[in-house]
Amino acid sequence: MKLVKTLIGATSALALSASALTAQDMTIVSWGGAYSASQQNAYHDPYMAANPDITIINDESSPEAVAKLRAMNEAGNITWDLVDVEAADAIRLCDEGLAMEVDHDDVLAAAPDGTSASDDFGDMIISDCFIPQIVFSTTFGYRTDQVPAGVEPPTGACDVFDLETYPGKRGLNKNPIANLEWALLCDGVAYEDVYDVLETEEGQDRAFAKLDTIKDEVIWWSASAEPIQWLADGEVFMASAYNGRLFAAIVEQNQPIGMAWDWQMFDLDGWVIPAGLPEDRLARVMDYLFFATDTQRLADQAKYISYGPARTSSAPLVSTHAELGIEMAPHMPTDPNNAENTFVNNYNWWADYRDDLDAKFQAWLAQ
């Protein structure tokens, strides 16, 4: 068998030119850490075992996927074969012609009972270019050993803004998504009104004013491994993070971290295929996608990380952790005990407003 080149843990700065890759290399772009490890175990390794001439190369550039695909398209040199992105970015890439539209029923496996892929994924298909994988959430972790004596532990996003009850540094993602919604929600805006308010200049100013109240105590993360490391090192008291990474820190690494689920931000993650792939590379990608998105494979990923599979038929197959043997369902963001108050990301809204609010957010950070 050809040597498997798995580059999980490498930095996203890794540069591979198209000429440096062999004909059977397939570069798959994702997020690194526990998430890429779950894909390696559930998808990549079984696929390469069945296809020993294929070598999957992991690239961790998903946080920069939109900018990098724009640059590749401009240069006429698409070096990526398949890209894992959040739903709003999939819509942007599709609208810009940078991702390929697919007929889900034509290219994906049906459910075991014959239900078509489009019906099995249902509302998770938010774009003609998007192939759903998981439901995840951005929520909050906190240091259990730093909760002040006599104080109840934090329960959710609004506790981040309560520096009096919960003093200490915060870790927040260095982009506007979720931060602006939480700021308005925790400033008294009703859940159903958040995006209407955020659409206005006054609403945006209100969100930034709320963030101003904690700005001096915030450390900003860009890589999703950072807030987990900061929590583990005790550098921050609370930090936003992806629920699967928090799960890994708490359950697999026994870190003194608790989960604060209230107003977790629900989101979808899935694949897009870069537009303009040569036929041979596209054929390999399609073969991989058919395999990696079937009912069993999506359920298998949930053995390694606490993200809910996007296929309806996969949910009943979610069982126990592959190594620890614990039931995974109670650790999913969709579990009723975790989902009393959830905030669902408005993917289409962010596809329209992301570029403008990215610029405004970065300008605010620099103030």
URHURA-V688797 format. One line per field, one symbol per residue. phi: phi as a letter, one per 20 degrees, with the letter a starting at -180 (. if undefined). A space follows every 50 residues. Layout:
phi->???
//
This chain:
phi->.fgedddfnffffgdcegfeeffdfceddbdmlffffffgfedffffffe cfeedededdeggdffffffffffembeeedbcecfgffffffffemece fcegfeddfffgengfgfffflffeebfeddfccdcceccdbffedfggm dfffdagfffeefffcfpfddcfebffmgfffffgedoffgfdgfffffd gffffffffffgfcgfdddeddefffffffffemfcecbfafffffgfff eedlffcdddefmgefbdcaecdgfnffgffffffffffgffdfgfffff fffdbedffeegfegfefcdffdemefegfeefefgfddfccdegegfff ffdffffgfffffffff
//
